[in-house]
Amino acid sequence: MTAGTVAPAARVARGTAPRGGPSLVGGRGGIWFVLPFLVVYAAFVLWPLAYGLGLSLFDTSLVRSESEFVGLANYVRLFSDPEVWRTLGVTVLFTIGSTIPLVAVALVMALLVQTGVRGQWFWRFVYFAPFLLPVATVVLIWKWLFSGDYGLFNGVLTGMGLPGVGWLTEPGIGLWSVVILTVWWTVGFNFLLYLAALQGIPAQIYEAAEIDGAGGWRRLFSITLPLLNRTTGLVVVLQVLASLKLFDQAYILFEANGGPGGSATPILQYVYDTGFTDYRLGYASAISYAFFMLIIVIALVQARLSRRSES
């Protein structure tokens, strides 16, 4: 090999490739490849975040042009606002009530499919298909099912001689109607996560356990569930964060009135009503950023607990 053929390779290895365009070798040209993403990210994520944070420090309204700087007064005010705490309680109750079945039902569905039931492709499609539907379609279906006059659920109850249930009219049931709707709609995503994790468990482990005389339940509790701990932690974190952002299904199901007696009004709907119905944009921004910080704290606590359980 001659010196002329070695020199270009040596220059590339030293990060001195011939000029003529952006180069990734020396680290000088990489910025041009990520610049389009950075521009879009700054325009649609960083700037709205900064603008909303600044807006929360002002007394701003949609019905007047002038705004007054109030500092942290909006944040102080929300701590004494009973509606903030009430809607936050509704959101937390929904999060707890939906996360538990969304984890447990998804795990059971994945175990049933993984056991080798006939027509696995059909069950995978049936379990995951609702997740592909838009929220408006899902709410339209379940609004008919929940109807007190001609709904399917009350029709079955009355056919069995039982009284009908006010799924959309009773304060103690309205939020749980949203939970049932949400579980049916989103459980398919968690089902896929569990199914992928189950398919990643080596079959040799089960074969060795069967040779040692371990039965089906023993293999489930001693092998399957422990090996799914990491997936369960991921599912719980994702589901808690998703449930805390409850808005669209409750808003559409109850036609923006918050359910019977406001029993199904999440905090994000209160933010929306404050900003776009009462026109108090500054106060609505303060509530949303306080809730945003709460979500970050919950995510960090869950991540810390997950790392501790793994170690």
ChimeraX attribute file (.defattr): number of C-alpha atoms within 10 A of each C-alpha:
attribute: neighborCount
match mode: 1-to-1
recipient: residues
	/A:1	5
	/A:2	6
	/A:3	7
	/A:4	8
	/A:5	9
	/A:6	10
	/A:7	11
	/A:8	14
	/A:9	13
	/A:10	12
	/A:11	12
	/A:12	13
	/A:13	12
	/A:14	11
	/A:15	15
	/A:16	14
	/A:17	16
	/A:18	10
	/A:19	7
	/A:20	6
	/A:21	7
	/A:22	14
	/A:23	17
	/A:24	14
	/A:25	14
	/A:26	14
	/A:27	10
	/A:28	11
	/A:29	13
	/A:30	13
	/A:31	13
	/A:32	13
	/A:33	11
	/A:34	10
	/A:35	11
	/A:36	11
	/A:37	11
	/A:38	15
	/A:39	12
	/A:40	11
	/A:41	12
	/A:42	13
	/A:43	12
	/A:44	11
	/A:45	12
	/A:46	14
	/A:47	12
	/A:48	12
	/A:49	14
	/A:50	10
	/A:51	11
	/A:52	18
	/A:53	16
	/A:54	15
	/A:55	20
	/A:56	25
	/A:57	20
	/A:58	22
	/A:59	18
	/A:60	23
	/A:61	18
	/A:62	15
	/A:63	9
	/A:64	8
	/A:65	7
	/A:66	9
	/A:67	13
	/A:68	11
	/A:69	14
	/A:70	14
	/A:71	14
	/A:72	12
	/A:73	15
	/A:74	19
	/A:75	20
	/A:76	11
	/A:77	12
	/A:78	17
	/A:79	13
	/A:80	10
	/A:81	10
	/A:82	10
	/A:83	14
	/A:84	19
	/A:85	14
	/A:86	17
	/A:87	22
	/A:88	19
	/A:89	16
	/A:90	20
	/A:91	23
	/A:92	18
	/A:93	18
	/A:94	22
	/A:95	20
	/A:96	15
	/A:97	17
	/A:98	22
	/A:99	24
	/A:100	15
	/A:101	16
	/A:102	25
	/A:103	20
	/A:104	14
	/A:105	18
	/A:106	25
	/A:107	22
	/A:108	13
	/A:109	20
	/A:110	24
	/A:111	18
	/A:112	14
	/A:113	18
	/A:114	15
	/A:115	10
	/A:116	9
	/A:117	11
	/A:118	9
	/A:119	9
	/A:120	14
	/A:121	10
	/A:122	10
	/A:123	16
	/A:124	17
	/A:125	11
	/A:126	12
	/A:127	20
	/A:128	19
	/A:129	14
	/A:130	18
	/A:131	18
	/A:132	12
	/A:133	12
	/A:134	10
	/A:135	17
	/A:136	12
	/A:137	11
	/A:138	19
	/A:139	22
	/A:140	13
	/A:141	12
	/A:142	19
	/A:143	19
	/A:144	14
	/A:145	16
	/A:146	22
	/A:147	19
	/A:148	18
	/A:149	11
	/A:150	11
	/A:151	16
	/A:152	15
	/A:153	18
	/A:154	21
	/A:155	19
	/A:156	13
	/A:157	13
	/A:158	13
	/A:159	11
	/A:160	9
	/A:161	9
	/A:162	11
	/A:163	12
	/A:164	17
	/A:165	16
	/A:166	18
	/A:167	23
	/A:168	22
	/A:169	16
	/A:170	14
	/A:171	16
	/A:172	15
	/A:173	18
	/A:174	24
	/A:175	27
	/A:176	19
	/A:177	20
	/A:178	24
	/A:179	24
	/A:180	15
	/A:181	21
	/A:182	23
	/A:183	21
	/A:184	18
	/A:185	22
	/A:186	20
	/A:187	25
	/A:188	25
	/A:189	20
	/A:190	26
	/A:191	26
	/A:192	18
	/A:193	17
	/A:194	24
	/A:195	20
	/A:196	14
	/A:197	17
	/A:198	20
	/A:199	11
	/A:200	10
	/A:201	14
	/A:202	9
	/A:203	9
	/A:204	9
	/A:205	12
	/A:206	18
	/A:207	12
	/A:208	11
	/A:209	16
	/A:210	14
	/A:211	9
	/A:212	9
	/A:213	11
	/A:214	15
	/A:215	12
	/A:216	12
	/A:217	10
	/A:218	13
	/A:219	16
	/A:220	15
	/A:221	11
	/A:222	13
	/A:223	15
	/A:224	18
	/A:225	15
	/A:226	12
	/A:227	16
	/A:228	16
	/A:229	14
	/A:230	16
	/A:231	18
	/A:232	21
	/A:233	19
	/A:234	16
	/A:235	20
	/A:236	18
	/A:237	19
	/A:238	14
	/A:239	22
	/A:240	21
	/A:241	16
	/A:242	12
	/A:243	20
	/A:244	23
	/A:245	17
	/A:246	23
	/A:247	19
	/A:248	15
	/A:249	18
	/A:250	25
	/A:251	20
	/A:252	16
	/A:253	25
	/A:254	20
	/A:255	10
	/A:256	15
	/A:257	16
	/A:258	21
	/A:259	22
	/A:260	19
	/A:261	13
	/A:262	17
	/A:263	20
	/A:264	31
	/A:265	28
	/A:266	28
	/A:267	26
	/A:268	23
	/A:269	21
	/A:270	22
	/A:271	23
	/A:272	18
	/A:273	16
	/A:274	18
	/A:275	19
	/A:276	14
	/A:277	12
	/A:278	14
	/A:279	17
	/A:280	20
	/A:281	24
	/A:282	27
	/A:283	24
	/A:284	26
	/A:285	26
	/A:286	26
	/A:287	23
	/A:288	19
	/A:289	16
	/A:290	13
	/A:291	19
	/A:292	14
	/A:293	11
	/A:294	13
	/A:295	16
	/A:296	12
	/A:297	12
	/A:298	15
	/A:299	16
	/A:300	13
	/A:301	13
	/A:302	17
	/A:303	15
	/A:304	12
	/A:305	13
	/A:306	17
	/A:307	12
	/A:308	9
	/A:309	11
	/A:310	10
	/A:311	6
